[in-house]
Amino acid sequence: MSDLYNLPEDHQDIRAAVRELAEGAIKPFAADCDEKERYPVEAQKALIDAGFHAVHIPEAYEGMGADAVATVVVIEEVARVCASSALIPAVNKLGSMPIILSGSEELKQAVLPSIASGEAMISYALSEREAGSDAAAMRTRAKADGDDWILNGTKCWITNAGVSSWYTVMAVTDPDKGSRGISAFVVHADDEGFQVGTKERKLGIKGSPTREIHFDNCRIPGWRIVGEPGTGYSTALATLEHTRPTIGAQAVGIAQGALELSVDYAKHRQQFGKAIAQFQAIQFMIADMAMAVEAARTLVYQAAAAAERGDPRSSFLASAAKCLASDTAMSVTTDAVQILGGAGYTRDFAAERMMRDAKITQIYEGTNQIQRLVMARSLLR
């Protein structure tokens, strides 16, 4: 009965391997990537070399075929040292999940092996300037032209745009049908009429580029539609049940890193002739931080497992995990800065970077206000 409520040994082995990789090959460059707002090429190479950049890709498409819990473990451990680098495996899953869920065999064979090998990365394009939480209000259009599709419009807030080769794009194919008139397509960076915009100037996750992408009569072959016309929005919602726990995992990783930094600092920082860890005020803060991290981690793993097995509660659990974990990350990183005091407010320590990075987890893949709406509707249905 000792393993009744414990990760299987192979998942624990994955955690140990990713942690060793993250400590040795990702953490040393995290501050520099943030400071210079540069993409973490060292992390990408290390993750690809070790096979941790897209562990979720099924074995049928030359991937590792890792389950959803293993995937969130990978993301959590990378985020523990660098939130920007954690978006490599996280966004690879976000961008490819619509294809895995709804794509044709031809489309899967054309795209997924290149992601599994690390030859390519894939991003996800749903949001627009006037269509964020209200995704059904999007204006990007796709029109059939013979055997091809022609895309026109602009998507914004596209994580890792300019680095990715593939983009899963939501566009309106029938304006009269509302959300049922939205379809999903896969665009390649080399497609004529596709262009990447300028990089956003952000508060956090500065190592991960966020850009607009533009479609100017962008022509793609007909087989690159994901599923049937009009099924794009339902595919997008199904995708989020699988990927919101990955944002929860990123948030847990950030919070775990901040907790460990706080504990280490409290043990060594001297005030009034003793380590501040001996003061009850600090002890209570650290206890509350650790309690919240453990609760968030448990819910994230539960949500990932629910999505893996197709649990009918997976939508509620995905939103709950993402919401609780991101709120926890914001709270814990803020407390970490407080424990470090003046030092925490400087870039000499990672606490302020973690605090800045944590904020976006409350916003992307659905704001936490949207998550609460999803949960409430699920409960009141």
N, C-alpha and C positions, 0 to 999 in steps of 0.2 A: 504493500500500500504506500510505500515511501514515494513513488513516482505518480501518485494519483493526481496531484495538482502541481505538476512541474513540467518544464519544457523537456522534450525528448533529448537524448544524448546528442543526436546529430545536430539539433538546433543549438545546443550549448557549444558544440564544436565550431559551428559557424560563427557564433558570437565571439569565441576566443580568437578565431582566425581573423575576423574583421577588426576586432579591437587591436590586435598586434599590428595589422596593416595600417590602421588609422593612426596609431601612435607613432609609427616609424616613418610613414610615407605621406601622410596627409596633414597631421597636426603641425609639423615644422613650417608649413607654408601657409597656414590658415590666416595668420595675422597679415602677412604680406599681400595675400589675395584681397583681403578686406581693405587694407591701406591703399593699395594701387588700383582697386576695383578691377582686378584682372581675373580672367577665367582660371580655375584651378587645374591647369594642364597636368600637374604632377599627380593630383588625385585621380584624374581620368585615366592616366596611363597605369597607375597602380591598381585601380579597380578593374580595368580591362585585363591586365596581365594576370590578376588573381581570379578573374571570372565573376566578380561581384558587382558589375555595372548594370546587369539586367538579369538577375537570377530567376525572375518569374517566367521567362520565355519557355514555352513547353519543349520537351525533348524532341518532339516531332519536327520542330523547326530549329534544331541544332542548339537549343538552350539547355540550361541546367534543370528546368522543370521544378524549381523550388516552390513550395507552397506559400500561401499568403503570410503565415506567421514567420517563416524563415525570411521572407522579403522585408517585413517590418523590423526584424532584428538587425538585418544589414543596414537599413536606413537609420535606425536608432543609433547604432554604434558609430557610423560615419558622422552623424549630426552631433554626437557627443564632443567631437573635436572641431568640426567645421560644418556649419549648416548649409553653406553654399555647395559644398562637395556632396552633401547628402541628396541634393536635387538631381544628381546624375542618375542614380538608380530610381529615385522617386518619379522623375519626369519621364524616364524611359518606360516606366509602367503606365503612367497616366496617358502618354501618347499612343502606346501600343494596345492598351486594354480594349478600346473600341474594335480594333481589328480582331483581337483574340475572341471577343464576345460575338461579333456580328459579321466579320469579314468573310469573303469567299475564300475558298482554298487557294485560288490563283493569287489573290491579294496577300494572304498569309505567307505563301511561299516566296513572293516577291520582296516582302518587307522584313518579316521577322528574323530570318537567318542573318541579315546584315546587322541587325541590332544585337542579336545573340553573340556575334563574333566581335563586336566592338567597332566594326568598320563604319557603322552609322549610329546616330542617335535620333530620337524622335520626340517632337514637342506636340503640344495639344493646343488647339486654337478655337476657343468658344467665345470668349468675352470680346466686347466692343466698347467704345467710349460711352455709348448710350445704352448698352445692353450688358450689364454685369450681373447683378443679382436677377435682373429681369432678362434672362438669356433669350426668351422667346421673342424679344423685341429687336433681334439682330437684323441688320440691313444687308449684310453680305449675301450676294445672289449667285446661284449656279444655274445655268441654262443648258439644256441638251442641245448639241449641234452635231447631227449625224450620230456617229458612234462615240463622240467625245462629249466632255462637259467644259463649259466656259465659266470661270469664276471671276467675279468683280466685287471689290470691297476691301475693307481693312479690318484686321483683328488687332487687339491690343493686349498688353500684359502677358506676352508670350514668353514663358520661361525658357531659357537656353536658346532663344531664337538667334540665328546666325551661326550657332555651333551645330545644331541639329541639321541633318540632311532631309529627314522626313517630317511632315506636319499633318496631323489629323485635324481637319478643318470642318466646322459646322457652317452650313450655308442654307439659305432659303431657296427651295426649288418650286414651291407653290405658295405664294403670298396670301392666298385666300383661305388657307387651312390652319393658320396660327402655328402652334408648336408641331402640329402634324404635317406641316409643310416644310419642315427642316430635314435636311439630309446630311450625311457625313461623307467626307472625301479624304483621300490621302494625296497630298501634294509633295513633290520633290523640289529641293532647292534649285535644281537645274531646269525646272519647267519654265518655259517662256511665259513672261508676264508676271512672274513671282519676284518680289523684292522685299528685302529686310530693311526696316527703318532704323532710326538712331536709337542708341541705348538710353534707357531711363536712368535718371539720377535718383538713387534710392537711399532710404534710411538704413536698411540692412541687407543681408544676403548679397553683398556687393560683388562677390566673386561669381555670381550667377547672372549672366546678362538677361535683361528683360527688355523686349523691343516690340514695336508694332511690326506686322507683316502685311504687305499690300498685294492685291491681285488686280492686275490690269489686263483684262481679256486673257486671263491665265488658262491655257488649254491643257487639259489632262485627259488621258485615255479613259474610256467608259468603264473599264474593269476596276478602276480605282475608287469607285463608290463603295462605301461600307454598308453592306446590307441593301435593302430595298429603298427606293426613294420614299421620303417621308418618315423614315424610322430613325433619323439622326438624333432627335431630341430624346427619344426613349433609350437609345444607346448611350447617350451622354449621361442620363440619370443612372442607368445600370452601371456605367463605368465608375461613377462617384462612390457607389457602395463599396467598390473594391479599392478605391484610391484615397478616400478620406482617411481611412486608418493609416495610410502611409504618411500623411501630414501629421496625424497624431503621433506617429513614431518619430518623425523629425522633431516635433515639439518635446517629446519625452527625452530624446537624446540631448537636446539643448539644455533642458532642465537638469538632467543628470550631470552634464559637464559643469554647470554652474554650481550644483550642490557639492560636487567633489572639490571644486576650486574653493568654495566657502569653508568646507571642513579643513582643508589643508591650511588655508590662510589663518583660520581661527586658532589652530594648534600652534602656529609660529608667531603670530602677532602679539607683542607684549604691550600691556597697558597696566599701570598701577602695580607693576612688579610681577605680573603673571600673564599667562596666555589668555587672550580674550575668550577662548573656548571654556574657561573655567567660570565665566559669568553666566548666570542663569538666563539672562535676557537673550544672549547669543544661543545658548543651548535650546531654548524654546523655539527660536527662529529656525534653527537647523532641523529640529524634530518635525516641525510643521512642514518644512520644505520636503524632507524625506518622505513623510507620510503622503503628501500630495503626489509626489513622483511615483511612488509605488502604486497608488490608486489609479493614476492615469495609465501607467504601463499595463496594468491588469486589464483595464477596459480596452485599450488599443489591441492587445493580443486577442481578447474575446471577440472584438469586432472583426479583426482579420480572419479569425477562424470561422466566424459566422458567414462571411462573404464567400469563403472557400467552399463551404458545404451547402451554400444556397439557402441558408436559414431565412425564414420569412421575416425575422426581426432585423435582418442585416442593415436595412436602410436606417432604422432608428439607432442601432448600435454604432454604425459608421459615423453618423452625425454626433452622437453622444461622445464617442471616443475623440473625434477631432476637436470638439468643443471643449471638453474637460481638459484634454492634454494641452491645448494651446493656451487656455486660460491659466493652467498650471505653469506653463513655461514662462508666461509673462510675469506671473507673481513670483516665481522662484528666482528668475534672473534679476528682478527688481530688488528682491531681498539680498541676493548675492552682492550687488553693487553696494547696498547699505552695509553689509557686514564688512566689506573691504574698505568702507569709508572713502576718504579722499583718494586712496589708491584705486578703488573701484571705478572712480570717475575718469581715470586716465586710461590711455591706450597701452600702458605698460602691462596691463592685465587683461585677460580675455572677458572679464565680466561684462564690461560695457558693450563689447561686440555681441555677446550672447543676448544681452537685453535688447539690442537693436534688431538682431536676427529673429528673436522670439515674436516680435510684433506681427510680422507678416503671417504667421501661422494662425492668427485670429481672423485673417482677412481672406487669404486665397483658398480656392476650392470651396467657396461658399463662406461668407462672413459668419461669425458666430451667432449673429441675430437670425440669419437664414437657417442655421443649424437648429436653433431653438424652435423655429417655425416647423421645420421638418419633423422634429421630435413630437411637438404638440399635436400636429395633424395625425401622426401615426398613432398616438395614444387616444385621440378623440374620434378617430375614424369610426 
